[in-house]
Amino acid sequence: MDAYRRVLSIPGTTAVLLLGLLARIPFSTLGLLLTLHVVLTLDRSYFEAGLIVAASTIGTIPVLTVARQTAGPVRAAPSGDPLDRDPAARTDRRVDGPPTRRWC
């Protein structure tokens, strides 16, 4: 426990850990949460809850697109590794050879 106490005594560590915890909530959980809130708390139908979840999912597309575009240069390794420059290569790479196909 002493090791945890030393780490948490560093200023800002607790905030970063809490932010990391919140950032790991998957989007699918948010859809379920919205559905349950609309149906149980607001006394609406599952159809209306589905419309709200669909609208929130569509609403996240521009945010994720901008985040992906702005985070790309930050995530790239200084060495210029091809796997860091081309995310598709990371998903297509075979263990025994080069990428076999590229995704658009």
Disulfide bonds with the S-S distance in Angstrom:
none
